[in-house]
Amino acid sequence: MKKFILALALLLAISVPQISASAEDVRYSQITDEGVYLYIDSTLTLKWFELPVGYFVKVISISHSSAKVEYKSNDPTIPSAKGYVSTEDLFVVDYTPQVLFPSVTFTVNQNCLLYTDTDLTLSQTLTQGSTVDYYGIIEKNDGKTYVYGFVNTLSGDEYVGYVLSSCISNFEIPFLPIEKEEEIIDSSSETVSESVEENGFGNALQLVVIIAVSIVAISIVYLLFKPSQKKAKDEVVTDSEWDDE
């Protein structure tokens, strides 16, 4: 019985594939088209601001229709913006970009209002000379464009909010080139194809090894506990032996 338990334990230990967890690499998605917005909610109903073309967001998780992302995540001096983008706007690259977001700081050229909510209902006065670290823009129904950013006032106060673009001097975003659409599609298709082929070969090889080892282990168990025919004959009482008794 001890041999049987030992053999069975060996069989189970070898047959069960060993699975090791590995942390996934951080992935980034490039903004390849105009009109890609960062939303506050996962249902993509509350627009936060439009993301600048050519720059990147860090992908946190992906659901059916939206992906949770983080923008300006690699600068400890400013707050990052965590929100959602449509999965249709995702283009995940297989490298870590050298430039993730525009590092641009503008100066407020006049006293104006700083809005701290998306409806532009909560405001306070922003003095001339304050600075705005640029995140993105948003155009409202009245046609006015607002810059969303991290604001530092002359008195040392810090805020995040919207400032009318006409109140900012030299408003221009550095251009960051993006890959051509044809190259993006081809590269993505090749990557997916290679990954599927490699995974399929690895799974098939693992299955073959498991089956082979299982057969060997089962054979060992069978040989260890195969009934001995000789012993069976010795235990049978013949008629002659019964008569002798």
Short mmCIF file of the C-alpha atoms (twelve columns), coordinates in Angstrom:
data_MODEL
# 
_entry.id   MODEL 
# 
loop_
_atom_site.group_PDB 
_atom_site.id 
_atom_site.type_symbol 
_atom_site.label_atom_id 
_atom_site.label_alt_id 
_atom_site.label_comp_id 
_atom_site.label_asym_id 
_atom_site.label_seq_id 
_atom_site.Cartn_x 
_atom_site.Cartn_y 
_atom_site.Cartn_z 
_atom_site.pdbx_PDB_model_num 
ATOM 1   C CA . MET A 1   0.000   0.000   0.000   1 
ATOM 2   C CA . LYS A 2   2.856   2.394   0.784   1 
ATOM 3   C CA . LYS A 3   4.358   1.735   -2.652  1 
ATOM 4   C CA . PHE A 4   1.002   2.437   -4.280  1 
ATOM 5   C CA . ILE A 5   0.568   5.757   -2.462  1 
ATOM 6   C CA . LEU A 6   4.125   6.813   -3.325  1 
ATOM 7   C CA . ALA A 7   3.705   5.918   -6.998  1 
ATOM 8   C CA . LEU A 8   0.348   7.674   -7.208  1 
ATOM 9   C CA . ALA A 9   1.772   10.816  -5.606  1 
ATOM 10  C CA . LEU A 10  4.643   10.770  -8.087  1 
ATOM 11  C CA . LEU A 11  2.196   10.398  -10.983 1 
ATOM 12  C CA . LEU A 12  0.108   13.368  -9.845  1 
ATOM 13  C CA . ALA A 13  3.144   15.561  -9.199  1 
ATOM 14  C CA . ILE A 14  4.563   14.955  -12.656 1 
ATOM 15  C CA . SER A 15  1.284   15.179  -14.592 1 
ATOM 16  C CA . VAL A 16  0.148   18.519  -13.182 1 
ATOM 17  C CA . PRO A 17  1.835   21.284  -15.225 1 
ATOM 18  C CA . GLN A 18  3.872   23.766  -13.225 1 
ATOM 19  C CA . ILE A 19  2.493   27.283  -13.644 1 
ATOM 20  C CA . SER A 20  4.605   30.247  -12.595 1 
ATOM 21  C CA . ALA A 21  3.155   33.744  -12.383 1 
ATOM 22  C CA . SER A 22  5.123   36.571  -13.962 1 
ATOM 23  C CA . ALA A 23  4.412   40.282  -13.751 1 
ATOM 24  C CA . GLU A 24  3.305   41.853  -17.008 1 
ATOM 25  C CA . ASP A 25  5.377   44.660  -18.431 1 
ATOM 26  C CA . VAL A 26  4.012   48.183  -18.367 1 
ATOM 27  C CA . ARG A 27  2.367   48.925  -21.703 1 
ATOM 28  C CA . TYR A 28  1.786   52.291  -23.359 1 
ATOM 29  C CA . SER A 29  -0.766  53.347  -25.942 1 
ATOM 30  C CA . GLN A 30  -0.064  56.117  -28.441 1 
ATOM 31  C CA . ILE A 31  -2.637  58.726  -29.400 1 
ATOM 32  C CA . THR A 32  -2.714  58.386  -33.174 1 
ATOM 33  C CA . ASP A 33  -5.779  60.478  -34.058 1 
ATOM 34  C CA . GLU A 34  -7.299  63.810  -33.170 1 
ATOM 35  C CA . GLY A 35  -10.412 63.857  -31.013 1 
ATOM 36  C CA . VAL A 36  -9.267  61.161  -28.566 1 
ATOM 37  C CA . TYR A 37  -10.607 62.157  -25.150 1 
ATOM 38  C CA . LEU A 38  -9.726  61.122  -21.643 1 
ATOM 39  C CA . TYR A 39  -12.990 60.474  -19.803 1 
ATOM 40  C CA . ILE A 40  -13.662 60.616  -16.082 1 
ATOM 41  C CA . ASP A 41  -15.971 57.581  -16.110 1 
ATOM 42  C CA . SER A 42  -15.737 54.116  -17.647 1 
ATOM 43  C CA . THR A 43  -19.008 54.636  -19.543 1 
ATOM 44  C CA . LEU A 44  -17.295 57.386  -21.545 1 
ATOM 45  C CA . THR A 45  -19.920 60.043  -20.872 1 
ATOM 46  C CA . LEU A 46  -17.958 62.714  -18.945 1 
ATOM 47  C CA . LYS A 47  -15.207 64.198  -21.105 1 
ATOM 48  C CA . TRP A 48  -12.167 65.351  -19.178 1 
ATOM 49  C CA . PHE A 49  -9.914  66.718  -21.923 1 
ATOM 50  C CA . GLU A 50  -8.610  65.835  -25.369 1 
ATOM 51  C CA . LEU A 51  -5.290  64.022  -25.398 1 
ATOM 52  C CA . PRO A 52  -2.540  65.468  -27.618 1 
ATOM 53  C CA . VAL A 53  -1.778  63.520  -30.794 1 
ATOM 54  C CA . GLY A 54  1.485   61.584  -30.836 1 
ATOM 55  C CA . TYR A 55  1.843   61.252  -27.073 1 
ATOM 56  C CA . PHE A 56  1.187   58.303  -24.801 1 
ATOM 57  C CA . VAL A 57  -0.917  57.003  -21.920 1 
ATOM 58  C CA . LYS A 58  -0.025  54.089  -19.637 1 
ATOM 59  C CA . VAL A 59  -2.550  51.254  -19.933 1 
ATOM 60  C CA . ILE A 60  -3.791  50.009  -16.542 1 
ATOM 61  C CA . SER A 61  -6.622  47.677  -17.571 1 
ATOM 62  C CA . ILE A 62  -8.892  46.984  -20.545 1 
ATOM 63  C CA . SER A 63  -12.591 46.122  -20.494 1 
ATOM 64  C CA . HIS A 64  -15.097 45.573  -23.297 1 
ATOM 65  C CA . SER A 65  -15.524 49.176  -24.474 1 
ATOM 66  C CA . SER A 66  -13.119 51.255  -22.391 1 
ATOM 67  C CA . ALA A 67  -9.607  51.093  -21.027 1 
ATOM 68  C CA . LYS A 68  -8.387  52.594  -17.780 1 
ATOM 69  C CA . VAL A 69  -5.234  54.598  -18.411 1 
ATOM 70  C CA . GLU A 70  -2.877  56.966  -16.652 1 
ATOM 71  C CA . TYR A 71  -1.595  60.136  -18.278 1 
ATOM 72  C CA . LYS A 72  1.548   61.986  -17.156 1 
ATOM 73  C CA . SER A 73  2.449   59.090  -14.893 1 
ATOM 74  C CA . ASN A 74  6.246   59.436  -14.981 1 
ATOM 75  C CA . ASP A 75  6.697   62.911  -13.497 1 
ATOM 76  C CA . PRO A 76  6.690   63.018  -9.667  1 
ATOM 77  C CA . THR A 77  6.472   66.806  -9.636  1 
ATOM 78  C CA . ILE A 78  2.953   66.943  -11.076 1 
ATOM 79  C CA . PRO A 79  -0.220  64.924  -10.427 1 
ATOM 80  C CA . SER A 80  -1.060  62.229  -12.958 1 
ATOM 81  C CA . ALA A 81  -4.508  61.951  -14.498 1 
ATOM 82  C CA . LYS A 82  -6.207  58.551  -14.307 1 
ATOM 83  C CA . GLY A 83  -9.230  58.154  -16.550 1 
ATOM 84  C CA . TYR A 84  -10.675 56.143  -19.408 1 
ATOM 85  C CA . VAL A 85  -10.360 56.040  -23.183 1 
ATOM 86  C CA . SER A 86  -12.320 54.111  -25.764 1 
ATOM 87  C CA . THR A 87  -10.794 50.768  -26.716 1 
ATOM 88  C CA . GLU A 88  -11.246 51.818  -30.336 1 
ATOM 89  C CA . ASP A 89  -8.612  54.508  -29.740 1 
ATOM 90  C CA . LEU A 90  -6.019  52.145  -28.248 1 
ATOM 91  C CA . PHE A 91  -2.760  51.507  -30.068 1 
ATOM 92  C CA . VAL A 92  -0.547  49.646  -27.627 1 
ATOM 93  C CA . VAL A 93  3.138   49.735  -28.552 1 
ATOM 94  C CA . ASP A 94  5.684   47.051  -27.693 1 
ATOM 95  C CA . TYR A 95  8.328   49.460  -26.392 1 
ATOM 96  C CA . THR A 96  8.754   52.139  -23.746 1 
ATOM 97  C CA . PRO A 97  8.579   55.563  -25.440 1 
ATOM 98  C CA . GLN A 98  11.295  58.082  -24.687 1 
ATOM 99  C CA . VAL A 99  8.762   60.936  -24.676 1 
ATOM 100 C CA . LEU A 100 5.429   60.123  -23.036 1 
ATOM 101 C CA . PHE A 101 3.704   63.510  -22.819 1 
ATOM 102 C CA . PRO A 102 4.308   67.165  -23.679 1 
ATOM 103 C CA . SER A 103 6.366   68.955  -21.022 1 
ATOM 104 C CA . VAL A 104 5.050   72.434  -21.735 1 
ATOM 105 C CA . THR A 105 4.386   75.214  -19.245 1 
ATOM 106 C CA . PHE A 106 2.417   78.290  -20.315 1 
ATOM 107 C CA . THR A 107 2.096   81.667  -18.660 1 
ATOM 108 C CA . VAL A 108 -1.249  83.324  -17.944 1 
ATOM 109 C CA . ASN A 109 -1.214  86.717  -19.705 1 
ATOM 110 C CA . GLN A 110 -4.073  88.362  -17.809 1 
ATOM 111 C CA . ASN A 111 -6.288  87.980  -14.765 1 
ATOM 112 C CA . CYS A 112 -8.893  85.346  -15.596 1 
ATOM 113 C CA . LEU A 113 -10.983 82.544  -14.167 1 
ATOM 114 C CA . LEU A 114 -9.765  79.061  -13.294 1 
ATOM 115 C CA . TYR A 115 -12.507 76.416  -13.471 1 
ATOM 116 C CA . THR A 116 -12.077 73.325  -11.311 1 
ATOM 117 C CA . ASP A 117 -14.991 71.240  -12.635 1 
ATOM 118 C CA . THR A 118 -15.938 69.899  -16.074 1 
ATOM 119 C CA . ASP A 119 -19.160 71.927  -16.158 1 
ATOM 120 C CA . LEU A 120 -17.182 75.159  -15.646 1 
ATOM 121 C CA . THR A 121 -19.394 76.197  -12.751 1 
ATOM 122 C CA . LEU A 122 -16.818 76.290  -9.940  1 
ATOM 123 C CA . SER A 123 -14.273 79.025  -10.450 1 
ATOM 124 C CA . GLN A 124 -11.797 81.349  -8.812  1 
ATOM 125 C CA . THR A 125 -9.687  84.240  -9.994  1 
ATOM 126 C CA . LEU A 126 -6.318  83.409  -11.473 1 
ATOM 127 C CA . THR A 127 -3.793  86.247  -11.506 1 
ATOM 128 C CA . GLN A 128 -1.607  87.252  -14.413 1 
ATOM 129 C CA . GLY A 129 1.795   85.556  -14.316 1 
ATOM 130 C CA . SER A 130 0.507   82.241  -13.010 1 
ATOM 131 C CA . THR A 131 1.740   79.178  -14.891 1 
ATOM 132 C CA . VAL A 132 -0.145  76.239  -16.405 1 
ATOM 133 C CA . ASP A 133 1.505   72.864  -17.002 1 
ATOM 134 C CA . TYR A 134 -0.325  71.606  -20.085 1 
ATOM 135 C CA . TYR A 135 -2.349  68.371  -20.046 1 
ATOM 136 C CA . GLY A 136 -4.887  68.809  -22.852 1 
ATOM 137 C CA . ILE A 137 -7.705  70.943  -24.244 1 
ATOM 138 C CA . ILE A 138 -11.469 70.817  -24.456 1 
ATOM 139 C CA . GLU A 139 -13.884 72.754  -26.644 1 
ATOM 140 C CA . LYS A 140 -17.258 73.588  -25.139 1 
ATOM 141 C CA . ASN A 141 -20.603 73.998  -26.873 1 
ATOM 142 C CA . ASP A 142 -20.145 77.764  -27.112 1 
ATOM 143 C CA . GLY A 143 -17.053 77.212  -29.272 1 
ATOM 144 C CA . LYS A 144 -14.577 78.396  -26.636 1 
ATOM 145 C CA . THR A 145 -11.452 76.315  -26.059 1 
ATOM 146 C CA . TYR A 146 -10.060 75.712  -22.596 1 
ATOM 147 C CA . VAL A 147 -6.683  74.369  -21.540 1 
ATOM 148 C CA . TYR A 148 -6.651  71.816  -18.752 1 
ATOM 149 C CA . GLY A 149 -3.513  71.773  -16.663 1 
ATOM 150 C CA . PHE A 150 -1.653  71.931  -13.377 1 
ATOM 151 C CA . VAL A 151 -1.698  75.558  -12.234 1 
ATOM 152 C CA . ASN A 152 0.818   77.349  -10.012 1 
ATOM 153 C CA . THR A 153 -0.163  80.814  -8.816  1 
ATOM 154 C CA . LEU A 154 2.207   83.634  -7.922  1 
ATOM 155 C CA . SER A 155 1.288   83.149  -4.267  1 
ATOM 156 C CA . GLY A 156 2.402   79.498  -4.402  1 
ATOM 157 C CA . ASP A 157 -1.011  77.855  -4.544  1 
ATOM 158 C CA . GLU A 158 -1.471  74.800  -6.759  1 
ATOM 159 C CA . TYR A 159 -4.603  73.716  -8.605  1 
ATOM 160 C CA . VAL A 160 -5.757  71.576  -11.513 1 
ATOM 161 C CA . GLY A 161 -8.424  72.978  -13.782 1 
ATOM 162 C CA . TYR A 162 -9.447  74.761  -16.969 1 
ATOM 163 C CA . VAL A 163 -8.175  78.094  -18.241 1 
ATOM 164 C CA . LEU A 164 -9.521  79.873  -21.315 1 
ATOM 165 C CA . SER A 165 -6.957  79.384  -24.097 1 
ATOM 166 C CA . SER A 166 -7.031  83.081  -24.981 1 
ATOM 167 C CA . CYS A 167 -5.620  83.813  -21.511 1 
ATOM 168 C CA . ILE A 168 -2.442  81.855  -22.256 1 
ATOM 169 C CA . SER A 169 0.586   83.239  -24.060 1 
ATOM 170 C CA . ASN A 170 2.318   81.393  -26.910 1 
ATOM 171 C CA . PHE A 171 -0.100  78.490  -26.869 1 
ATOM 172 C CA . GLU A 172 1.564   75.818  -29.010 1 
ATOM 173 C CA . ILE A 173 2.116   72.097  -28.435 1 
ATOM 174 C CA . PRO A 174 5.359   70.463  -29.662 1 
ATOM 175 C CA . PHE A 175 4.685   68.067  -32.531 1 
ATOM 176 C CA . LEU A 176 5.464   64.391  -31.898 1 
ATOM 177 C CA . PRO A 177 5.471   62.175  -35.022 1 
ATOM 178 C CA . ILE A 178 3.487   58.955  -35.099 1 
ATOM 179 C CA . GLU A 179 3.912   55.785  -37.129 1 
ATOM 180 C CA . LYS A 180 2.057   55.393  -40.407 1 
ATOM 181 C CA . GLU A 181 -1.286  53.606  -40.226 1 
ATOM 182 C CA . GLU A 182 -0.135  50.848  -42.615 1 
ATOM 183 C CA . GLU A 183 2.914   50.091  -40.474 1 
ATOM 184 C CA . ILE A 184 0.793   50.017  -37.321 1 
ATOM 185 C CA . ILE A 185 -1.633  47.440  -38.743 1 
ATOM 186 C CA . ASP A 186 1.099   45.197  -40.206 1 
ATOM 187 C CA . SER A 187 3.213   45.289  -37.050 1 
ATOM 188 C CA . SER A 188 0.236   44.492  -34.850 1 
ATOM 189 C CA . SER A 189 -0.872  41.589  -37.031 1 
ATOM 190 C CA . GLU A 190 2.599   40.033  -37.101 1 
ATOM 191 C CA . THR A 191 2.976   40.307  -33.350 1 
ATOM 192 C CA . VAL A 192 -0.390  38.646  -32.697 1 
ATOM 193 C CA . SER A 193 0.297   35.919  -35.255 1 
ATOM 194 C CA . GLU A 194 3.730   35.073  -33.846 1 
ATOM 195 C CA . SER A 195 2.371   35.007  -30.319 1 
ATOM 196 C CA . VAL A 196 -0.421  32.577  -31.260 1 
ATOM 197 C CA . GLU A 197 1.999   30.256  -33.067 1 
ATOM 198 C CA . GLU A 198 4.492   30.216  -30.188 1 
ATOM 199 C CA . ASN A 199 1.789   29.588  -27.591 1 
ATOM 200 C CA . GLY A 200 0.234   26.825  -29.695 1 
ATOM 201 C CA . PHE A 201 3.571   25.010  -30.133 1 
ATOM 202 C CA . GLY A 202 4.400   25.344  -26.435 1 
ATOM 203 C CA . ASN A 203 1.027   23.990  -25.328 1 
ATOM 204 C CA . ALA A 204 1.212   21.031  -27.722 1 
ATOM 205 C CA . LEU A 205 4.727   20.128  -26.562 1 
ATOM 206 C CA . GLN A 206 3.693   20.351  -22.928 1 
ATOM 207 C CA . LEU A 207 0.689   18.082  -23.568 1 
ATOM 208 C CA . VAL A 208 2.876   15.448  -25.281 1 
ATOM 209 C CA . VAL A 209 5.344   15.425  -22.380 1 
ATOM 210 C CA . ILE A 210 2.553   15.093  -19.800 1 
ATOM 211 C CA . ILE A 211 0.933   12.178  -21.665 1 
ATOM 212 C CA . ALA A 212 4.270   10.364  -22.075 1 
ATOM 213 C CA . VAL A 213 5.203   10.749  -18.410 1 
ATOM 214 C CA . SER A 214 1.720   9.683   -17.330 1 
ATOM 215 C CA . ILE A 215 1.961   6.471   -19.377 1 
ATOM 216 C CA . VAL A 216 5.335   5.641   -17.821 1 
ATOM 217 C CA . ALA A 217 4.061   6.323   -14.301 1 
ATOM 218 C CA . ILE A 218 0.924   4.220   -14.845 1 
ATOM 219 C CA . SER A 219 3.085   1.395   -16.172 1 
ATOM 220 C CA . ILE A 220 5.230   1.538   -13.029 1 
ATOM 221 C CA . VAL A 221 2.150   1.329   -10.837 1 
ATOM 222 C CA . TYR A 222 0.823   -1.624  -12.833 1 
ATOM 223 C CA . LEU A 223 4.112   -3.557  -12.625 1 
ATOM 224 C CA . LEU A 224 4.409   -2.926  -8.894  1 
ATOM 225 C CA . PHE A 225 0.953   -4.272  -8.138  1 
ATOM 226 C CA . LYS A 226 0.382   -6.815  -10.931 1 
ATOM 227 C CA . PRO A 227 -1.025  -10.043 -9.326  1 
ATOM 228 C CA . SER A 228 1.457   -12.941 -9.344  1 
ATOM 229 C CA . GLN A 229 0.071   -16.020 -11.187 1 
ATOM 230 C CA . LYS A 230 2.381   -18.380 -9.297  1 
ATOM 231 C CA . LYS A 231 1.159   -17.190 -5.960  1 
ATOM 232 C CA . ALA A 232 -2.419  -17.682 -7.073  1 
ATOM 233 C CA . LYS A 233 -1.756  -21.337 -7.962  1 
ATOM 234 C CA . ASP A 234 -0.091  -21.990 -4.603  1 
ATOM 235 C CA . GLU A 235 -3.135  -20.675 -2.789  1 
ATOM 236 C CA . VAL A 236 -5.584  -22.950 -4.658  1 
ATOM 237 C CA . VAL A 237 -6.492  -26.136 -2.769  1 
ATOM 238 C CA . THR A 238 -6.623  -29.135 -5.138  1 
ATOM 239 C CA . ASP A 239 -8.888  -32.120 -4.724  1 
ATOM 240 C CA . SER A 240 -6.003  -34.363 -3.880  1 
ATOM 241 C CA . GLU A 241 -4.766  -32.069 -1.158  1 
ATOM 242 C CA . TRP A 242 -8.281  -31.886 0.305   1 
ATOM 243 C CA . ASP A 243 -8.504  -35.717 0.336   1 
ATOM 244 C CA . ASP A 244 -5.117  -36.008 2.054   1 
ATOM 245 C CA . GLU A 245 -6.412  -33.852 4.882   1 
# 
